[in-house]
């Protein structure tokens, strides 16, 4: 079975800020099967659930900063449970990379992830960590920060949302990384990169998206999440073009 293709709503954040509900409807009209949230507009948890029911979209995850988990964990859980969203994804540590190299800060951060992972699991949810490039570029005690996060977080409590663009940006061979991480991966961010190392629509750039998808499919039915952090064209057009490219290119489907 082909993996679900969803859109990270950060891609269309400019539209969502103007009209969140219509933006979700537009994403469904484009043909995406699911969405990954980056906020909920001003909707309540039941209103988000109703909107997903109306559009037929599946919630494949939600990006939640550590500050939000710390300040109102139960609120974030309520949104997920209401909309059948399985994953709470921490998109970054929310701190300067140098901070994690000082004293016991890395160990504290890892313990924080484990603690939230345990609390999420008790609610029937899964905590995931979403990488950027700095986790691969920051070296602590002779190895990349990402290696510490993978090795030292509890694999039963903290899973991984692998952002293939940022891994490639940092010079990592993405396919071997997918193979190495295996079932620790719960979702895969797919983006594309211009020769100038900026964002572009999936299928229009230099990254070997087809190989990433093939490697992920060998692990299982992992949701593929399209994202463009900084679209150079109108954001909904960007989202549409990425999906069209995925559908029309037999190497990407």
Short mmCIF file of the C-alpha atoms (twelve columns), coordinates in Angstrom:
data_MODEL
# 
_entry.id   MODEL 
# 
loop_
_atom_site.group_PDB 
_atom_site.id 
_atom_site.type_symbol 
_atom_site.label_atom_id 
_atom_site.label_alt_id 
_atom_site.label_comp_id 
_atom_site.label_asym_id 
_atom_site.label_seq_id 
_atom_site.Cartn_x 
_atom_site.Cartn_y 
_atom_site.Cartn_z 
_atom_site.pdbx_PDB_model_num 
ATOM 1   C CA . UNK A 1   0.000   0.000  0.000   1 
ATOM 2   C CA . UNK A 2   1.318   3.432  -0.914  1 
ATOM 3   C CA . UNK A 3   2.126   5.694  2.009   1 
ATOM 4   C CA . UNK A 4   -0.145  8.634  2.683   1 
ATOM 5   C CA . UNK A 5   1.098   11.963 1.300   1 
ATOM 6   C CA . UNK A 6   0.411   14.902 3.603   1 
ATOM 7   C CA . UNK A 7   1.274   18.585 3.648   1 
ATOM 8   C CA . UNK A 8   3.076   20.314 6.489   1 
ATOM 9   C CA . UNK A 9   0.890   23.371 6.946   1 
ATOM 10  C CA . UNK A 10  3.906   25.557 7.660   1 
ATOM 11  C CA . UNK A 11  4.239   25.596 3.868   1 
ATOM 12  C CA . UNK A 12  1.016   27.586 3.555   1 
ATOM 13  C CA . UNK A 13  1.267   29.547 6.782   1 
ATOM 14  C CA . UNK A 14  0.670   32.866 5.004   1 
ATOM 15  C CA . UNK A 15  -2.690  31.609 3.723   1 
ATOM 16  C CA . UNK A 16  -3.550  29.966 7.028   1 
ATOM 17  C CA . UNK A 17  -2.992  33.227 8.878   1 
ATOM 18  C CA . UNK A 18  -5.581  34.894 6.624   1 
ATOM 19  C CA . UNK A 19  -8.167  32.084 6.637   1 
ATOM 20  C CA . UNK A 20  -7.246  28.844 8.363   1 
ATOM 21  C CA . UNK A 21  -10.441 26.975 7.511   1 
ATOM 22  C CA . UNK A 22  -10.391 27.822 3.809   1 
ATOM 23  C CA . UNK A 23  -6.703  26.947 3.618   1 
ATOM 24  C CA . UNK A 24  -7.402  23.458 4.936   1 
ATOM 25  C CA . UNK A 25  -10.187 23.115 2.391   1 
ATOM 26  C CA . UNK A 26  -7.808  24.231 -0.347  1 
ATOM 27  C CA . UNK A 27  -5.213  21.663 0.716   1 
ATOM 28  C CA . UNK A 28  -7.849  18.957 0.450   1 
ATOM 29  C CA . UNK A 29  -8.952  20.253 -2.960  1 
ATOM 30  C CA . UNK A 30  -5.368  20.072 -4.213  1 
ATOM 31  C CA . UNK A 31  -5.461  16.373 -3.440  1 
ATOM 32  C CA . UNK A 32  -3.422  15.862 -0.283  1 
ATOM 33  C CA . UNK A 33  -4.569  12.976 1.886   1 
ATOM 34  C CA . UNK A 34  -3.408  14.434 5.160   1 
ATOM 35  C CA . UNK A 35  -1.931  17.396 6.979   1 
ATOM 36  C CA . UNK A 36  0.666   17.965 9.629   1 
ATOM 37  C CA . UNK A 37  -0.273  20.862 11.851  1 
ATOM 38  C CA . UNK A 38  1.909   23.811 12.786  1 
ATOM 39  C CA . UNK A 39  -0.720  25.469 14.942  1 
ATOM 40  C CA . UNK A 40  -4.511  25.399 14.695  1 
ATOM 41  C CA . UNK A 41  -5.420  28.947 13.814  1 
ATOM 42  C CA . UNK A 42  -7.982  30.045 16.346  1 
ATOM 43  C CA . UNK A 43  -9.978  26.823 16.192  1 
ATOM 44  C CA . UNK A 44  -10.844 24.737 19.203  1 
ATOM 45  C CA . UNK A 45  -9.965  21.056 19.285  1 
ATOM 46  C CA . UNK A 46  -13.531 19.990 18.334  1 
ATOM 47  C CA . UNK A 47  -13.566 22.521 15.485  1 
ATOM 48  C CA . UNK A 48  -10.300 21.100 14.120  1 
ATOM 49  C CA . UNK A 49  -11.748 17.606 14.299  1 
ATOM 50  C CA . UNK A 50  -14.900 18.708 12.484  1 
ATOM 51  C CA . UNK A 51  -12.848 20.390 9.750   1 
ATOM 52  C CA . UNK A 52  -10.860 17.211 9.177   1 
ATOM 53  C CA . UNK A 53  -14.088 15.234 8.956   1 
ATOM 54  C CA . UNK A 54  -15.515 17.730 6.472   1 
ATOM 55  C CA . UNK A 55  -12.464 17.670 4.212   1 
ATOM 56  C CA . UNK A 56  -11.578 13.997 4.575   1 
ATOM 57  C CA . UNK A 57  -8.031  14.876 5.563   1 
ATOM 58  C CA . UNK A 58  -6.082  12.772 8.048   1 
ATOM 59  C CA . UNK A 59  -3.978  14.370 10.772  1 
ATOM 60  C CA . UNK A 60  -0.566  12.718 10.509  1 
ATOM 61  C CA . UNK A 61  1.156   14.801 13.163  1 
ATOM 62  C CA . UNK A 62  1.459   18.161 14.827  1 
ATOM 63  C CA . UNK A 63  4.567   20.256 15.473  1 
ATOM 64  C CA . UNK A 64  4.664   21.342 19.104  1 
ATOM 65  C CA . UNK A 65  7.508   23.298 20.652  1 
ATOM 66  C CA . UNK A 66  8.921   22.270 24.006  1 
ATOM 67  C CA . UNK A 67  7.566   25.456 25.524  1 
ATOM 68  C CA . UNK A 68  4.025   24.483 24.591  1 
ATOM 69  C CA . UNK A 69  4.480   20.966 25.949  1 
ATOM 70  C CA . UNK A 70  5.908   22.417 29.145  1 
ATOM 71  C CA . UNK A 71  3.255   25.093 29.606  1 
ATOM 72  C CA . UNK A 72  0.116   23.193 28.570  1 
ATOM 73  C CA . UNK A 73  0.759   19.560 27.788  1 
ATOM 74  C CA . UNK A 74  -2.867  18.555 28.289  1 
ATOM 75  C CA . UNK A 75  -4.070  21.078 25.715  1 
ATOM 76  C CA . UNK A 76  -1.799  19.592 23.062  1 
ATOM 77  C CA . UNK A 77  -2.954  16.103 23.956  1 
ATOM 78  C CA . UNK A 78  -6.594  17.179 23.664  1 
ATOM 79  C CA . UNK A 79  -6.057  18.465 20.131  1 
ATOM 80  C CA . UNK A 80  -4.405  15.215 19.093  1 
ATOM 81  C CA . UNK A 81  -6.979  12.950 20.679  1 
ATOM 82  C CA . UNK A 82  -9.875  14.951 19.240  1 
ATOM 83  C CA . UNK A 83  -8.524  14.719 15.690  1 
ATOM 84  C CA . UNK A 84  -7.051  11.186 15.843  1 
ATOM 85  C CA . UNK A 85  -3.585  12.665 15.380  1 
ATOM 86  C CA . UNK A 86  -1.020  10.059 16.472  1 
ATOM 87  C CA . UNK A 87  2.178   12.101 16.749  1 
ATOM 88  C CA . UNK A 88  3.372   15.038 18.817  1 
ATOM 89  C CA . UNK A 89  6.484   16.241 16.992  1 
ATOM 90  C CA . UNK A 90  9.122   18.426 18.652  1 
ATOM 91  C CA . UNK A 91  10.500  20.496 15.756  1 
ATOM 92  C CA . UNK A 92  13.681  21.717 17.460  1 
ATOM 93  C CA . UNK A 93  15.150  22.101 20.935  1 
ATOM 94  C CA . UNK A 94  14.235  25.789 20.912  1 
ATOM 95  C CA . UNK A 95  17.641  26.788 22.184  1 
ATOM 96  C CA . UNK A 96  20.986  27.863 20.837  1 
ATOM 97  C CA . UNK A 97  23.101  24.917 19.727  1 
ATOM 98  C CA . UNK A 98  25.965  26.097 21.927  1 
ATOM 99  C CA . UNK A 99  23.697  25.753 24.940  1 
ATOM 100 C CA . UNK A 100 23.540  21.991 24.447  1 
ATOM 101 C CA . UNK A 101 27.324  21.760 24.566  1 
ATOM 102 C CA . UNK A 102 27.524  23.331 28.010  1 
ATOM 103 C CA . UNK A 103 27.563  21.305 31.219  1 
ATOM 104 C CA . UNK A 104 24.780  18.749 31.480  1 
ATOM 105 C CA . UNK A 105 22.384  20.592 29.178  1 
ATOM 106 C CA . UNK A 106 22.354  17.841 26.535  1 
ATOM 107 C CA . UNK A 107 21.553  15.209 29.136  1 
ATOM 108 C CA . UNK A 108 18.786  17.404 30.534  1 
ATOM 109 C CA . UNK A 109 17.336  17.883 27.057  1 
ATOM 110 C CA . UNK A 110 17.410  14.145 26.375  1 
ATOM 111 C CA . UNK A 111 15.698  13.478 29.689  1 
ATOM 112 C CA . UNK A 112 13.079  16.086 28.832  1 
ATOM 113 C CA . UNK A 113 12.334  14.302 25.563  1 
ATOM 114 C CA . UNK A 114 12.097  10.972 27.359  1 
ATOM 115 C CA . UNK A 115 9.765   12.432 29.983  1 
ATOM 116 C CA . UNK A 116 7.427   13.944 27.394  1 
ATOM 117 C CA . UNK A 117 7.625   10.718 25.420  1 
ATOM 118 C CA . UNK A 118 6.492   8.789  28.460  1 
ATOM 119 C CA . UNK A 119 3.628   11.187 29.115  1 
ATOM 120 C CA . UNK A 120 2.561   11.031 25.473  1 
ATOM 121 C CA . UNK A 121 2.640   7.244  25.485  1 
ATOM 122 C CA . UNK A 122 0.419   7.154  28.576  1 
ATOM 123 C CA . UNK A 123 -2.185  9.034  26.503  1 
ATOM 124 C CA . UNK A 124 -1.914  6.687  23.534  1 
ATOM 125 C CA . UNK A 125 0.250   9.131  21.544  1 
ATOM 126 C CA . UNK A 126 3.821   9.055  20.268  1 
ATOM 127 C CA . UNK A 127 6.442   11.753 20.667  1 
ATOM 128 C CA . UNK A 128 8.717   12.377 17.709  1 
ATOM 129 C CA . UNK A 129 11.751  14.579 17.114  1 
ATOM 130 C CA . UNK A 130 12.173  16.574 13.908  1 
ATOM 131 C CA . UNK A 131 15.722  17.412 12.885  1 
ATOM 132 C CA . UNK A 132 17.236  20.425 11.213  1 
ATOM 133 C CA . UNK A 133 20.769  20.638 9.864   1 
ATOM 134 C CA . UNK A 134 22.487  21.706 13.076  1 
ATOM 135 C CA . UNK A 135 21.974  18.335 14.788  1 
ATOM 136 C CA . UNK A 136 24.342  16.825 12.218  1 
ATOM 137 C CA . UNK A 137 26.761  19.760 12.191  1 
ATOM 138 C CA . UNK A 138 27.132  20.192 15.954  1 
ATOM 139 C CA . UNK A 139 29.806  17.877 17.341  1 
ATOM 140 C CA . UNK A 140 29.674  16.963 21.032  1 
ATOM 141 C CA . UNK A 141 32.211  14.592 22.541  1 
ATOM 142 C CA . UNK A 142 33.421  13.589 19.119  1 
ATOM 143 C CA . UNK A 143 30.116  12.765 17.454  1 
ATOM 144 C CA . UNK A 144 27.173  14.665 15.968  1 
ATOM 145 C CA . UNK A 145 24.405  15.852 18.256  1 
ATOM 146 C CA . UNK A 146 21.947  13.763 16.221  1 
ATOM 147 C CA . UNK A 147 23.843  10.590 17.114  1 
ATOM 148 C CA . UNK A 148 23.527  11.463 20.800  1 
ATOM 149 C CA . UNK A 149 19.792  12.067 20.437  1 
ATOM 150 C CA . UNK A 150 19.259  8.771  18.642  1 
ATOM 151 C CA . UNK A 151 21.428  6.746  20.997  1 
ATOM 152 C CA . UNK A 152 20.451  8.299  24.314  1 
ATOM 153 C CA . UNK A 153 16.709  8.864  24.012  1 
ATOM 154 C CA . UNK A 154 14.559  5.837  24.798  1 
ATOM 155 C CA . UNK A 155 13.545  4.282  21.453  1 
ATOM 156 C CA . UNK A 156 10.250  3.146  22.952  1 
ATOM 157 C CA . UNK A 157 9.396   6.719  23.969  1 
ATOM 158 C CA . UNK A 158 11.016  9.017  21.395  1 
ATOM 159 C CA . UNK A 159 10.635  8.353  17.667  1 
ATOM 160 C CA . UNK A 160 11.985  10.328 14.717  1 
ATOM 161 C CA . UNK A 161 10.535  12.496 11.997  1 
ATOM 162 C CA . UNK A 162 13.414  12.624 9.538   1 
ATOM 163 C CA . UNK A 163 13.678  15.830 7.541   1 
ATOM 164 C CA . UNK A 164 15.521  14.641 4.447   1 
ATOM 165 C CA . UNK A 165 16.250  18.159 3.182   1 
ATOM 166 C CA . UNK A 166 18.075  19.261 6.305   1 
ATOM 167 C CA . UNK A 167 20.004  16.022 6.535   1 
ATOM 168 C CA . UNK A 168 21.140  16.420 2.922   1 
ATOM 169 C CA . UNK A 169 21.899  20.101 3.534   1 
ATOM 170 C CA . UNK A 170 24.274  19.036 6.307   1 
ATOM 171 C CA . UNK A 171 26.043  16.660 3.927   1 
ATOM 172 C CA . UNK A 172 24.534  13.430 5.253   1 
ATOM 173 C CA . UNK A 173 23.840  10.516 2.891   1 
ATOM 174 C CA . UNK A 174 20.096  10.285 3.363   1 
ATOM 175 C CA . UNK A 175 19.328  6.768  2.113   1 
ATOM 176 C CA . UNK A 176 21.860  5.044  4.412   1 
ATOM 177 C CA . UNK A 177 20.537  7.170  7.276   1 
ATOM 178 C CA . UNK A 178 16.974  6.023  6.613   1 
ATOM 179 C CA . UNK A 179 18.175  2.444  6.502   1 
ATOM 180 C CA . UNK A 180 20.134  2.883  9.709   1 
ATOM 181 C CA . UNK A 181 17.258  4.454  11.638  1 
ATOM 182 C CA . UNK A 182 14.739  1.929  10.355  1 
ATOM 183 C CA . UNK A 183 11.557  1.608  12.371  1 
ATOM 184 C CA . UNK A 184 12.601  4.472  14.631  1 
ATOM 185 C CA . UNK A 185 11.300  6.714  11.810  1 
ATOM 186 C CA . UNK A 186 7.591   7.460  12.033  1 
ATOM 187 C CA . UNK A 187 7.232   10.124 9.325   1 
ATOM 188 C CA . UNK A 188 9.427   11.486 6.551   1 
ATOM 189 C CA . UNK A 189 9.668   15.126 5.504   1 
ATOM 190 C CA . UNK A 190 10.305  15.431 1.798   1 
ATOM 191 C CA . UNK A 191 11.443  18.734 0.335   1 
ATOM 192 C CA . UNK A 192 13.677  19.632 -2.569  1 
ATOM 193 C CA . UNK A 193 16.768  21.762 -2.996  1 
ATOM 194 C CA . UNK A 194 18.004  24.042 -5.787  1 
ATOM 195 C CA . UNK A 195 21.636  23.963 -6.940  1 
ATOM 196 C CA . UNK A 196 22.024  27.118 -4.840  1 
ATOM 197 C CA . UNK A 197 20.910  25.145 -1.765  1 
ATOM 198 C CA . UNK A 198 17.589  26.906 -1.325  1 
ATOM 199 C CA . UNK A 199 14.075  25.476 -1.193  1 
ATOM 200 C CA . UNK A 200 12.063  24.479 -4.231  1 
ATOM 201 C CA . UNK A 201 9.089   22.291 -5.022  1 
ATOM 202 C CA . UNK A 202 9.438   18.527 -4.652  1 
ATOM 203 C CA . UNK A 203 10.550  17.102 -7.992  1 
ATOM 204 C CA . UNK A 204 12.018  20.377 -9.250  1 
ATOM 205 C CA . UNK A 205 15.330  20.196 -7.425  1 
ATOM 206 C CA . UNK A 206 18.491  18.176 -6.970  1 
ATOM 207 C CA . UNK A 207 17.553  15.715 -4.221  1 
ATOM 208 C CA . UNK A 208 16.905  12.063 -4.974  1 
ATOM 209 C CA . UNK A 209 13.382  11.995 -3.608  1 
ATOM 210 C CA . UNK A 210 12.568  8.688  -5.314  1 
ATOM 211 C CA . UNK A 211 15.374  6.919  -3.484  1 
ATOM 212 C CA . UNK A 212 14.289  8.414  -0.182  1 
ATOM 213 C CA . UNK A 213 10.754  7.139  -0.716  1 
ATOM 214 C CA . UNK A 214 11.982  3.710  -1.747  1 
ATOM 215 C CA . UNK A 215 14.138  3.437  1.369   1 
ATOM 216 C CA . UNK A 216 11.243  4.544  3.563   1 
ATOM 217 C CA . UNK A 217 8.818   2.098  1.953   1 
ATOM 218 C CA . UNK A 218 11.154  -0.746 2.905   1 
ATOM 219 C CA . UNK A 219 10.564  0.172  6.552   1 
ATOM 220 C CA . UNK A 220 6.776   0.287  6.351   1 
ATOM 221 C CA . UNK A 221 3.803   2.525  5.764   1 
ATOM 222 C CA . UNK A 222 5.445   5.822  6.743   1 
ATOM 223 C CA . UNK A 223 3.583   9.067  6.070   1 
ATOM 224 C CA . UNK A 224 5.377   11.282 3.551   1 
ATOM 225 C CA . UNK A 225 5.056   14.947 4.450   1 
ATOM 226 C CA . UNK A 226 5.663   17.574 1.783   1 
ATOM 227 C CA . UNK A 227 7.056   20.877 2.973   1 
ATOM 228 C CA . UNK A 228 8.563   24.018 1.509   1 
ATOM 229 C CA . UNK A 229 9.913   26.280 4.229   1 
ATOM 230 C CA . UNK A 230 10.139  29.330 1.962   1 
ATOM 231 C CA . UNK A 231 8.147   29.015 -1.265  1 
ATOM 232 C CA . UNK A 232 9.305   31.334 -4.040  1 
ATOM 233 C CA . UNK A 233 5.874   31.091 -5.665  1 
ATOM 234 C CA . UNK A 234 2.467   31.459 -3.957  1 
ATOM 235 C CA . UNK A 235 2.383   28.852 -1.231  1 
ATOM 236 C CA . UNK A 236 -0.724  26.972 -2.358  1 
ATOM 237 C CA . UNK A 237 0.698   26.811 -5.885  1 
ATOM 238 C CA . UNK A 238 3.898   25.439 -4.396  1 
ATOM 239 C CA . UNK A 239 1.968   22.772 -2.508  1 
ATOM 240 C CA . UNK A 240 0.028   21.853 -5.646  1 
ATOM 241 C CA . UNK A 241 3.135   21.635 -7.831  1 
ATOM 242 C CA . UNK A 242 4.937   19.357 -5.378  1 
ATOM 243 C CA . UNK A 243 1.997   16.963 -5.283  1 
ATOM 244 C CA . UNK A 244 1.572   17.041 -9.061  1 
ATOM 245 C CA . UNK A 245 5.260   16.238 -9.498  1 
ATOM 246 C CA . UNK A 246 4.972   13.327 -7.091  1 
ATOM 247 C CA . UNK A 247 2.017   11.970 -9.040  1 
ATOM 248 C CA . UNK A 248 3.248   12.396 -12.586 1 
ATOM 249 C CA . UNK A 249 6.834   11.211 -12.233 1 
ATOM 250 C CA . UNK A 250 6.855   7.424  -12.123 1 
ATOM 251 C CA . UNK A 251 10.163  7.581  -10.261 1 
ATOM 252 C CA . UNK A 252 8.508   9.534  -7.469  1 
ATOM 253 C CA . UNK A 253 5.281   7.571  -7.187  1 
# 
